[in-house]
Structure formats: structure tokens, C-alpha cells
């Protein structure tokens, strides 16, 4: 049999300990420490989110530009001519250069807000002239035969994903291991050195 009086005393002791100012302070301190650690871990993780975006967008654009060169620019010019675009020769080379150099800029984290403008134009033109009639989905598995998987015409899903990634990079900045961050750090060091020299004089 349990001693009910002793059990009641233990409960009262526990309640009084919980109400003790020192115990309350310790609890609050523990919550603050864990909250600070949680915020620090989130901040550290948030610093790196632009890296995978830069890698996939930069490499993706460069791969598309290189593929057009590998097949021969004339092939892409004929495609643009068939789509009825004006000045297909000029637009073909402009697209290839935007994909190669724009992709490299994103990959390196250099002038992304500027590079994203022509890249966005390329994506919007691709949506309107090629992908829009085929709906949203870019992956349309139709059948699997002995020769492999067969897919339908791709929609504009992938273009929208590229646009979303570019917007995220413009808003969030290039992140670590980027040319822009390196240049900004060097400019700050130079300005600090100049200010120090002016103070000494």
C-alpha cells in the first residue's frame, strides 16, 4: 500500500520546486539557449541553399548551349526559322551565347541579377513558342517498349522551375563561394584600408 500522505507531500514539494524563481530562471535559460542554437543552425543552413540552385541552373543552361553548338548552330537556326521567329540567325546565336555565358555567370555567382535578365527572356520565349501548347508537365511517359521508354512533347514545367530558381537567386544573393561575394569582400578590405590611412593622416 502507498502512503498517501507521503505522496501528497512529494507532489507539494515538486510544485514548490517548479515555482522557485531559480528553477524558473534555469528553465528560461535552457529554452533561450536551445532557441539560439536552433536559430544558429538554421542560419548556417540557409547560407548554403543557393549553392545547389546555382549548380543546377548554371550547368543546365551551359549544357543546353553546348548541345546547340555540338549539333551545329545551323540546326538550331532552322528550328527557329520553322517556328517563324524573326532574324533566326541572330536569335540562334544570341540564345546560345546567353545559355553559355549566362549559365557560367550563375554557376560562378557573378552578376546574377544582370545575367538573369536575358536568361529569363530565353525561358519566356521558349514557353510561348515551343512548350505552351503541350501543357504543364515536362515528363509525359506514354509507353515502355522493348526499345525503351517513350515520352510525349514536353510542357513548360521545367522552364518555370528555371525561372523560380533564378528569382530565388536574385532575391537571396549568390551565397558563399561566389565571385560577387569575393569581389565585395575585397572592396570592403580596400575601403577599410583607405579609411585607416586617412585616419592616420
N, C-alpha and C positions, 0 to 999 in steps of 0.2 A: 504494500500500500504506500502511495506517495504521501508525504507530509504536505498538506495543502497550505499550511501557514508558511512553511519554508519556500514553497513555490511562489506564493504571493509576494514574499519578501524579495525573492530573486527578480521578479518582474518589476517591482518598485525600484530596485537598485539599477536595473537596466534602463528604466525610463529616466531615472535621475541622471544616469551617466550620459544619456543621449541629450539631455537638456543642459549639460555642463558647458559653459562657454568655451573652455579649452577644447572639448571634444568637437563642438560645432566649428570652431576655427580650423581644427585639423581637417575636418570633413571638407570645408570650403576650400582649404589649401589644396587638398588632394584633387578636388574637382577642377580647380584652376590649373593645376599642373597638367592634368590629363587633357584639358581643353587646349592648353598651349601646345602640348606635344602633338595633338591631333591637327591643330591649325598649321604647325610647322611641317608636318608630314604632307598635308595637302598642298601647301605652298611649294615644297620641294618637288612633289609630283607634277604640279601644274607647270613648272618651269620647262618640263620636257615634252609636253603634249604636242608642241609644234614640230618636233623632230620627225615623227612618222608622217605627219602631213606634208612636210617639205620633201621627204624621201619619195612618197608615192606620187605626189603631183609633179615634182621636178623630173623624176625618172620617167613617169608616164608621158609627159609632153615630149621629152627628148627622144623617147622610143618611137613615138608617132612621127616626129620629124625625121628621124633617121630611117624609118621604114619607107617614107615617101622618097627619100634620096636613094635608098637601096633599090627600090623598084624602078627608079628613074623619074625625074620631075615631069617628063612628058606624059607619063601615065596619069599623074595627078592633074595635069593641065587638061587632059582630055575629059577627066571626070568633071571638073569644074565647067568645062565647055558644055558637056551634056546636061548639067544642072541649069544652064542658062545664066551663069554668073557673068557680070561684065568684067572685061580685062582678065580673062582666066590665067594668062601667063604671069601677070603682075601679082594677082591674088595667090597663085600657087606658090610662088617664091616667098611672098610675104608670110604666108601661113607656115611654110617650112622654117623660115628664119625665126618667127615668133615661137614656134614649138621648140626649136633647138636652144635659142638664147634665152627665151623666157623660162623654159624648163631648167636651164643651168642656173639662172638667177634665183629661182625658187629653191633649188637644191642647195645652193651655197648660202642662201639667206641674204641676198644682195638686192636692195631696191625693190622689194616685193610689191609695195603699193603701186610703183610705177610700172613694173613688169606685168602686174595683174590686169592692167587696162587692155592691152592688145590680146592677152590670153583670154580674157572674158569675151572680147569681140569674136575671136575664133570659135569659142564654145557656143555662143549665141547663134552665129551663122550656121554652125553645124546642126544645131537643134532645128532651126527654121527650114533649112534647105534639104536636110537629109533625114533626121530622126523623128521629127514631129508626126509625120503620117503613120508611123508604126507604133504609136502609143508610148507608155511609160517604161515598161520593162526592157532592160537591155539584154537579158538572157531568156530566150524563149526556146526551151527544149521541145522539139517536135517529135523526134523518134530516135531510137538507138538500134542500129542495124549491125550487120557483120562488118561494115566499113567504118563504124564508129557512130558518134553522136551527131545528130543533125539539128541545127538551130535555125530559127526564123530571123527576120530582119530586126536589128537592134533598135530599141527606142531611145528616149533621151535621158534615161535614168543616170547613166554614167556621166553625161555632161553636167547634170545637176549636182552630182557628187563632187565633181571637179570645181564647180562654181562655189559650192558650200565650203570646200577646203580653202579656196583662195580667199573668200570672205573672212574665214576664221583667221587666216594668216595675216591679213591686212589689219584686222581688229586687235589681235593678240600680239602682233610683232613676230619677228623671225625666230626668237628664242635663242638658246645657247648655241655655241659653235657655229655662228653665222658671221658673215662678212660685215654686216651692219653693226653688230654688237662689238666686233673687234675695232672697227673704224671709230665708233662712238667712244670706246674706252681710250683709244689713242688720242682723240681730240680732247677728252677730259684731262688726260695727263698733261698734254701740251698746254692747255689753258691754265691748269694748276701751276705748272712750272713758270708760265708767263706772269701769273698773278704774284707768285712768290718773288720773282725777280723785281717786279715793280714795287713790292713792299720793301724789299731790301734797299732799293734805291731811295 
